[in-house]
Amino acid sequence: MKKSAIPAPLAAAGKPRGRPRSFDRELALERAMDVFWSKGFEAASLTDLTEAMGINPPSLYAAFGDKEGLFIEAVQRYHANAQQNCPYGDLPTAREAVENLLTFAATLFTDPGHPRGCLAVMAMTTSSTTSPKLQQLLMEQRAMGKARLRERIQRGVKEGDVPADADVTALANLYSAVLSGLSLQARDGASRKTLLAAVQAAMQAWPVGEAKPARRKLRAVA
């Protein structure tokens, strides 16, 4: 019986075996984040996502569970990146910190390197029919952002660079609303110059008055 002329290694190559080709999960997540950032949750189709991520649907499901699981990770990644790139709480005064946060946002929302506006605001306005789990996550993310603002302003009161009678909660609510407004204006095509002017106008609402430094505890004299 005549043997096959095809070498064994080449014959075997026609039937690939073993594990499927892996992909860069972090890079895929970054690309998915851009899709959601641009289209929102509901308008981003599975085809949009898999094409941008360079993977097929089974790989997406295996790595992230489903579209909602992918979206949740994308939102968490977005917030983590923003906090890392804008550690505004480290600035010397609360006013500097808040102005720096708004300026960073105005710059980020108009950066031509990615979709305009804020992914979190897009998520809030384009996920009305999603699950309670996702709605809860978005609500918690907004609450945490506002809480960080409030804590930084409250610290300013304690350290003496914010008037003691300032309404800390009202200020946190105001500047959280300004952040959302900057995002919506950016989505509508507002220029960076326009947004930065809005930031300066918003800072005019910062409380003025005598700020008293925090009292220092006196050491007991033996």
PyMOL commands that set and color helices and strands:
alter all, ss='L'
color gray80, all
select helices_A, chain A and resi 8-13+25-43+46-53+57-64+67-85+88-90+94-109+119-125+132-159+168-187+192-203
alter helices_A, ss='H'
color red, helices_A
deselect
rebuild
show_as cartoon
